[in-house]
Amino acid sequence: MHYACMTTVVVRDLPDDIHHRLQERARDAGQSLQQYLTIQLTRLATIPSLDEVINRITTRAGGRVGFQQAVADLDAERH
């Protein structure tokens, strides 16, 4: 990853147990805490939120089925 400008983030009041758990995960991944958190925060920022996914779905053009039909189709698939 290459960024033109790198920003520093400070997290205040992080509980000790959470900090310890993050350090363990970084160690288990063979990374420093900074590397681990950079990767995790990047992943968090690049995965669309539920609201973003729903918004994308509602703006797409194409075939449409009603809610009741979608439920019936899913129910039929499950059986």
N, CA, C and O atoms as CSV, one atom per row, in Angstrom:
chain,resi,resn,atom,element,x,y,z
A,1,MET,N,N,0.834,-1.169,0.000
A,1,MET,CA,C,0.000,0.000,0.000
A,1,MET,C,C,0.887,1.243,0.000
A,1,MET,O,O,1.866,1.325,0.742
A,2,HIS,N,N,0.535,2.181,-0.822
A,2,HIS,CA,C,1.301,3.422,-0.847
A,2,HIS,C,C,0.326,4.592,-0.777
A,2,HIS,O,O,-0.603,4.701,-1.578
A,3,TYR,N,N,0.558,5.445,0.184
A,3,TYR,CA,C,-0.289,6.624,0.355
A,3,TYR,C,C,0.586,7.854,0.216
A,3,TYR,O,O,1.725,7.868,0.682
A,4,ALA,N,N,0.065,8.876,-0.416
A,4,ALA,CA,C,0.807,10.117,-0.589
A,4,ALA,C,C,1.018,10.798,0.760
A,4,ALA,O,O,2.069,11.392,1.002
A,5,CYS,N,N,0.041,10.713,1.619
A,5,CYS,CA,C,0.130,11.359,2.934
A,5,CYS,C,C,-0.326,10.357,3.980
A,5,CYS,O,O,-1.395,9.760,3.851
A,6,MET,N,N,0.468,10.178,4.995
A,6,MET,CA,C,0.100,9.251,6.065
A,6,MET,C,C,-0.394,10.065,7.258
A,6,MET,O,O,0.166,11.111,7.586
A,7,THR,N,N,-1.419,9.585,7.883
A,7,THR,CA,C,-2.024,10.267,9.009
A,7,THR,C,C,-1.812,9.448,10.275
A,7,THR,O,O,-1.765,8.219,10.228
A,8,THR,N,N,-1.689,10.117,11.373
A,8,THR,CA,C,-1.560,9.458,12.665
A,8,THR,C,C,-2.909,9.486,13.369
A,8,THR,O,O,-3.605,10.501,13.372
A,9,VAL,N,N,-3.264,8.351,13.967
A,9,VAL,CA,C,-4.508,8.249,14.719
A,9,VAL,C,C,-4.145,7.919,16.161
A,9,VAL,O,O,-3.333,7.029,16.415
A,10,VAL,N,N,-4.740,8.631,17.091
A,10,VAL,CA,C,-4.536,8.370,18.511
A,10,VAL,C,C,-5.846,7.847,19.081
A,10,VAL,O,O,-6.901,8.452,18.890
A,11,VAL,N,N,-5.772,6.732,19.775
A,11,VAL,CA,C,-6.965,6.167,20.412
A,11,VAL,C,C,-6.812,6.356,21.913
A,11,VAL,O,O,-5.901,5.800,22.527
A,12,ARG,N,N,-7.681,7.118,22.484
A,12,ARG,CA,C,-7.623,7.389,23.924
A,12,ARG,C,C,-8.600,6.471,24.665
A,12,ARG,O,O,-9.608,6.029,24.114
A,13,ASP,N,N,-8.276,6.209,25.893
A,13,ASP,CA,C,-9.153,5.456,26.801
A,13,ASP,C,C,-9.465,4.046,26.298
A,13,ASP,O,O,-10.563,3.534,26.516
A,14,LEU,N,N,-8.499,3.424,25.627
A,14,LEU,CA,C,-8.664,2.040,25.194
A,14,LEU,C,C,-8.461,1.144,26.409
A,14,LEU,O,O,-7.415,1.214,27.054
A,15,PRO,N,N,-9.425,0.315,26.729
A,15,PRO,CA,C,-9.271,-0.561,27.893
A,15,PRO,C,C,-8.031,-1.446,27.759
A,15,PRO,O,O,-7.690,-1.892,26.663
A,16,ASP,N,N,-7.371,-1.690,28.873
A,16,ASP,CA,C,-6.147,-2.488,28.873
A,16,ASP,C,C,-6.347,-3.873,28.277
A,16,ASP,O,O,-5.486,-4.363,27.547
A,17,ASP,N,N,-7.479,-4.512,28.582
A,17,ASP,CA,C,-7.700,-5.856,28.056
A,17,ASP,C,C,-7.831,-5.856,26.531
A,17,ASP,O,O,-7.400,-6.801,25.871
A,18,ILE,N,N,-8.417,-4.812,25.978
A,18,ILE,CA,C,-8.538,-4.703,24.525
A,18,ILE,C,C,-7.162,-4.475,23.905
A,18,ILE,O,O,-6.825,-5.080,22.888
A,19,HIS,N,N,-6.378,-3.609,24.518
A,19,HIS,CA,C,-5.021,-3.351,24.032
A,19,HIS,C,C,-4.204,-4.641,24.047
A,19,HIS,O,O,-3.491,-4.942,23.089
A,20,HIS,N,N,-4.309,-5.385,25.116
A,20,HIS,CA,C,-3.579,-6.642,25.235
A,20,HIS,C,C,-4.024,-7.638,24.164
A,20,HIS,O,O,-3.195,-8.305,23.545
A,21,ARG,N,N,-5.325,-7.730,23.953
A,21,ARG,CA,C,-5.854,-8.649,22.937
A,21,ARG,C,C,-5.363,-8.268,21.547
A,21,ARG,O,O,-5.011,-9.138,20.750
A,22,LEU,N,N,-5.338,-6.978,21.256
A,22,LEU,CA,C,-4.833,-6.521,19.955
A,22,LEU,C,C,-3.345,-6.813,19.808
A,22,LEU,O,O,-2.895,-7.192,18.727
A,23,GLN,N,N,-2.582,-6.645,20.873
A,23,GLN,CA,C,-1.159,-6.978,20.830
A,23,GLN,C,C,-0.960,-8.464,20.558
A,23,GLN,O,O,-0.081,-8.843,19.784
A,24,GLU,N,N,-1.765,-9.301,21.187
A,24,GLU,CA,C,-1.680,-10.752,20.965
A,24,GLU,C,C,-1.995,-11.099,19.514
A,24,GLU,O,O,-1.301,-11.908,18.898
A,25,ARG,N,N,-3.034,-10.489,18.978
A,25,ARG,CA,C,-3.398,-10.770,17.587
A,25,ARG,C,C,-2.309,-10.327,16.628
A,25,ARG,O,O,-2.012,-11.018,15.654
A,26,ALA,N,N,-1.711,-9.172,16.904
A,26,ALA,CA,C,-0.609,-8.686,16.069
A,26,ALA,C,C,0.562,-9.662,16.144
A,26,ALA,O,O,1.145,-10.020,15.121
A,27,ARG,N,N,0.899,-10.084,17.346
A,27,ARG,CA,C,2.002,-11.032,17.525
A,27,ARG,C,C,1.707,-12.337,16.785
A,27,ARG,O,O,2.577,-12.872,16.098
A,28,ASP,N,N,0.485,-12.848,16.925
A,28,ASP,CA,C,0.101,-14.097,16.259
A,28,ASP,C,C,0.170,-13.973,14.739
A,28,ASP,O,O,0.423,-14.955,14.041
A,29,ALA,N,N,-0.056,-12.762,14.233
A,29,ALA,CA,C,0.013,-12.513,12.786
A,29,ALA,C,C,1.434,-12.188,12.333
A,29,ALA,O,O,1.678,-11.988,11.143
A,30,GLY,N,N,2.382,-12.133,13.288
A,30,GLY,CA,C,3.759,-11.811,12.951
A,30,GLY,C,C,3.940,-10.352,12.561
A,30,GLY,O,O,4.787,-10.018,11.732
A,31,GLN,N,N,3.141,-9.499,13.162
A,31,GLN,CA,C,3.162,-8.069,12.825
A,31,GLN,C,C,3.341,-7.237,14.085
A,31,GLN,O,O,3.069,-7.689,15.197
A,32,SER,N,N,3.805,-6.014,13.884
A,32,SER,CA,C,3.794,-5.064,14.994
A,32,SER,C,C,2.349,-4.635,15.208
A,32,SER,O,O,1.495,-4.833,14.343
A,33,LEU,N,N,2.090,-4.054,16.354
A,33,LEU,CA,C,0.730,-3.568,16.616
A,33,LEU,C,C,0.336,-2.518,15.585
A,33,LEU,O,O,-0.806,-2.497,15.126
A,34,GLN,N,N,1.269,-1.651,15.220
A,34,GLN,CA,C,0.978,-0.623,14.216
A,34,GLN,C,C,0.630,-1.255,12.867
A,34,GLN,O,O,-0.330,-0.837,12.220
A,35,GLN,N,N,1.392,-2.248,12.440
A,35,GLN,CA,C,1.099,-2.913,11.163
A,35,GLN,C,C,-0.269,-3.584,11.214
A,35,GLN,O,O,-1.071,-3.458,10.289
A,36,TYR,N,N,-0.520,-4.291,12.298
A,36,TYR,CA,C,-1.779,-5.000,12.450
A,36,TYR,C,C,-2.970,-4.043,12.408
A,36,TYR,O,O,-3.951,-4.286,11.705
A,37,LEU,N,N,-2.871,-2.957,13.168
A,37,LEU,CA,C,-3.976,-2.003,13.203
A,37,LEU,C,C,-4.152,-1.292,11.871
A,37,LEU,O,O,-5.282,-1.013,11.468
A,38,THR,N,N,-3.065,-0.997,11.184
A,38,THR,CA,C,-3.169,-0.369,9.863
A,38,THR,C,C,-3.918,-1.277,8.905
A,38,THR,O,O,-4.788,-0.817,8.166
A,39,ILE,N,N,-3.592,-2.556,8.910
A,39,ILE,CA,C,-4.275,-3.511,8.031
A,39,ILE,C,C,-5.744,-3.636,8.413
A,39,ILE,O,O,-6.613,-3.624,7.541
A,40,GLN,N,N,-6.031,-3.757,9.711
A,40,GLN,CA,C,-7.413,-3.919,10.160
A,40,GLN,C,C,-8.254,-2.673,9.886
A,40,GLN,O,O,-9.407,-2.785,9.470
A,41,LEU,N,N,-7.692,-1.503,10.114
A,41,LEU,CA,C,-8.441,-0.270,9.851
A,41,LEU,C,C,-8.660,-0.068,8.355
A,41,LEU,O,O,-9.712,0.419,7.941
A,42,THR,N,N,-7.680,-0.438,7.549
A,42,THR,CA,C,-7.840,-0.353,6.090
A,42,THR,C,C,-8.948,-1.285,5.634
A,42,THR,O,O,-9.789,-0.909,4.818
A,43,ARG,N,N,-8.946,-2.506,6.165
A,43,ARG,CA,C,-9.987,-3.477,5.831
A,43,ARG,C,C,-11.363,-2.950,6.244
A,43,ARG,O,O,-12.327,-3.037,5.484
A,44,LEU,N,N,-11.436,-2.407,7.449
A,44,LEU,CA,C,-12.695,-1.857,7.952
A,44,LEU,C,C,-13.210,-0.729,7.065
A,44,LEU,O,O,-14.409,-0.632,6.804
A,45,ALA,N,N,-12.299,0.118,6.608
A,45,ALA,CA,C,-12.698,1.274,5.798
A,45,ALA,C,C,-13.064,0.892,4.368
A,45,ALA,O,O,-13.818,1.613,3.716
A,46,THR,N,N,-12.546,-0.226,3.870
A,46,THR,CA,C,-12.799,-0.587,2.477
A,46,THR,C,C,-13.972,-1.553,2.294
A,46,THR,O,O,-14.486,-1.698,1.184
A,47,ILE,N,N,-14.391,-2.202,3.357
A,47,ILE,CA,C,-15.561,-3.073,3.275
A,47,ILE,C,C,-16.795,-2.189,3.393
A,47,ILE,O,O,-16.912,-1.419,4.346
A,48,PRO,N,N,-17.714,-2.288,2.443
A,48,PRO,CA,C,-18.887,-1.413,2.515
A,48,PRO,C,C,-19.736,-1.717,3.749
A,48,PRO,O,O,-19.877,-2.868,4.162
A,49,SER,N,N,-20.289,-0.667,4.317
A,49,SER,CA,C,-21.185,-0.830,5.465
A,49,SER,C,C,-22.514,-1.402,4.978
A,49,SER,O,O,-22.796,-1.406,3.780
A,50,LEU,N,N,-23.312,-1.875,5.903
A,50,LEU,CA,C,-24.634,-2.399,5.549
A,50,LEU,C,C,-25.465,-1.329,4.849
A,50,LEU,O,O,-26.146,-1.620,3.866
A,51,ASP,N,N,-25.416,-0.094,5.347
A,51,ASP,CA,C,-26.157,1.000,4.713
A,51,ASP,C,C,-25.690,1.221,3.276
A,51,ASP,O,O,-26.511,1.459,2.390
A,52,GLU,N,N,-24.372,1.144,3.036
A,52,GLU,CA,C,-23.849,1.321,1.679
A,52,GLU,C,C,-24.320,0.203,0.754
A,52,GLU,O,O,-24.676,0.452,-0.398
A,53,VAL,N,N,-24.319,-1.021,1.257
A,53,VAL,CA,C,-24.783,-2.156,0.450
A,53,VAL,C,C,-26.257,-1.999,0.105
A,53,VAL,O,O,-26.653,-2.189,-1.045
A,54,ILE,N,N,-27.060,-1.656,1.088
A,54,ILE,CA,C,-28.497,-1.473,0.852
A,54,ILE,C,C,-28.730,-0.337,-0.138
A,54,ILE,O,O,-29.584,-0.441,-1.019
A,55,ASN,N,N,-27.977,0.739,0.006
A,55,ASN,CA,C,-28.113,1.864,-0.912
A,55,ASN,C,C,-27.759,1.449,-2.343
A,55,ASN,O,O,-28.446,1.836,-3.287
A,56,ARG,N,N,-26.710,0.679,-2.502
A,56,ARG,CA,C,-26.343,0.193,-3.837
A,56,ARG,C,C,-27.447,-0.663,-4.436
A,56,ARG,O,O,-27.783,-0.536,-5.613
A,57,ILE,N,N,-28.004,-1.534,-3.605
A,57,ILE,CA,C,-29.060,-2.425,-4.086
A,57,ILE,C,C,-30.277,-1.635,-4.538
A,57,ILE,O,O,-30.863,-1.930,-5.580
A,58,THR,N,N,-30.655,-0.637,-3.760
A,58,THR,CA,C,-31.864,0.114,-4.096
A,58,THR,C,C,-31.686,1.004,-5.317
A,58,THR,O,O,-32.675,1.402,-5.933
A,59,THR,N,N,-30.445,1.327,-5.683
A,59,THR,CA,C,-30.229,2.191,-6.842
A,59,THR,C,C,-29.972,1.416,-8.126
A,59,THR,O,O,-29.859,2.012,-9.197
A,60,ARG,N,N,-29.879,0.111,-8.031
A,60,ARG,CA,C,-29.641,-0.690,-9.236
A,60,ARG,C,C,-30.910,-0.833,-10.055
A,60,ARG,O,O,-32.011,-0.978,-9.524
A,61,ALA,N,N,-30.721,-0.788,-11.356
A,61,ALA,CA,C,-31.841,-1.006,-12.270
A,61,ALA,C,C,-31.895,-2.491,-12.611
A,61,ALA,O,O,-30.899,-3.202,-12.476
A,62,GLY,N,N,-33.028,-2.942,-13.040
A,62,GLY,CA,C,-33.140,-4.339,-13.437
A,62,GLY,C,C,-34.432,-4.928,-12.930
A,62,GLY,O,O,-35.359,-4.222,-12.536
A,63,GLY,N,N,-34.462,-6.240,-12.953
A,63,GLY,CA,C,-35.651,-6.946,-12.527
A,63,GLY,C,C,-35.976,-6.702,-11.071
A,63,GLY,O,O,-35.084,-6.506,-10.246
A,64,ARG,N,N,-37.215,-6.714,-10.774
A,64,ARG,CA,C,-37.657,-6.492,-9.401
A,64,ARG,C,C,-38.690,-7.555,-9.034
A,64,ARG,O,O,-39.561,-7.908,-9.829
A,65,VAL,N,N,-38.568,-8.039,-7.836
A,65,VAL,CA,C,-39.611,-8.919,-7.301
A,65,VAL,C,C,-40.075,-8.299,-6.003
A,65,VAL,O,O,-39.309,-7.637,-5.303
A,66,GLY,N,N,-41.300,-8.515,-5.702
A,66,GLY,CA,C,-41.827,-7.984,-4.457
A,66,GLY,C,C,-41.266,-8.738,-3.261
A,66,GLY,O,O,-40.717,-9.832,-3.396
A,67,PHE,N,N,-41.412,-8.143,-2.109
A,67,PHE,CA,C,-40.897,-8.734,-0.881
A,67,PHE,C,C,-41.509,-10.111,-0.642
A,67,PHE,O,O,-40.794,-11.065,-0.334
A,68,GLN,N,N,-42.820,-10.216,-0.781
A,68,GLN,CA,C,-43.498,-11.493,-0.532
A,68,GLN,C,C,-42.995,-12.575,-1.488
A,68,GLN,O,O,-42.828,-13.726,-1.084
A,69,GLN,N,N,-42.756,-12.220,-2.742
A,69,GLN,CA,C,-42.250,-13.194,-3.704
A,69,GLN,C,C,-40.833,-13.622,-3.343
A,69,GLN,O,O,-40.485,-14.797,-3.462
A,70,ALA,N,N,-40.026,-12.681,-2.907
A,70,ALA,CA,C,-38.651,-12.998,-2.504
A,70,ALA,C,C,-38.656,-13.953,-1.306
A,70,ALA,O,O,-37.876,-14.904,-1.270
A,71,VAL,N,N,-39.518,-13.707,-0.340
A,71,VAL,CA,C,-39.623,-14.585,0.822
A,71,VAL,C,C,-40.085,-15.971,0.395
A,71,VAL,O,O,-39.552,-16.976,0.865
A,72,ALA,N,N,-41.067,-16.029,-0.487
A,72,ALA,CA,C,-41.568,-17.317,-0.967
A,72,ALA,C,C,-40.486,-18.077,-1.724
A,72,ALA,O,O,-40.342,-19.287,-1.554
A,73,ASP,N,N,-39.731,-17.376,-2.553
A,73,ASP,CA,C,-38.653,-18.027,-3.309
A,73,ASP,C,C,-37.569,-18.575,-2.371
A,73,ASP,O,O,-37.079,-19.688,-2.563
A,74,LEU,N,N,-37.206,-17.794,-1.369
A,74,LEU,CA,C,-36.196,-18.257,-0.411
A,74,LEU,C,C,-36.704,-19.458,0.375
A,74,LEU,O,O,-35.965,-20.412,0.621
A,75,ASP,N,N,-37.965,-19.402,0.764
A,75,ASP,CA,C,-38.561,-20.500,1.502
A,75,ASP,C,C,-38.565,-21.779,0.653
A,75,ASP,O,O,-38.276,-22.867,1.153
A,76,ALA,N,N,-38.890,-21.636,-0.613
A,76,ALA,CA,C,-38.895,-22.784,-1.508
A,76,ALA,C,C,-37.490,-23.365,-1.680
A,76,ALA,O,O,-37.329,-24.584,-1.735
A,77,GLU,N,N,-36.487,-22.515,-1.764
A,77,GLU,CA,C,-35.096,-22.957,-1.882
A,77,GLU,C,C,-34.658,-23.743,-0.651
A,77,GLU,O,O,-33.932,-24.732,-0.762
A,78,ARG,N,N,-35.096,-23.305,0.499
A,78,ARG,CA,C,-34.689,-23.962,1.751
A,78,ARG,C,C,-35.288,-25.351,1.885
A,78,ARG,O,O,-34.714,-26.210,2.554
A,79,HIS,N,N,-36.442,-25.585,1.256
A,79,HIS,CA,C,-37.093,-26.885,1.351
A,79,HIS,C,C,-36.716,-27.671,0.146
A,79,HIS,O,O,-37.146,-28.814,-0.004
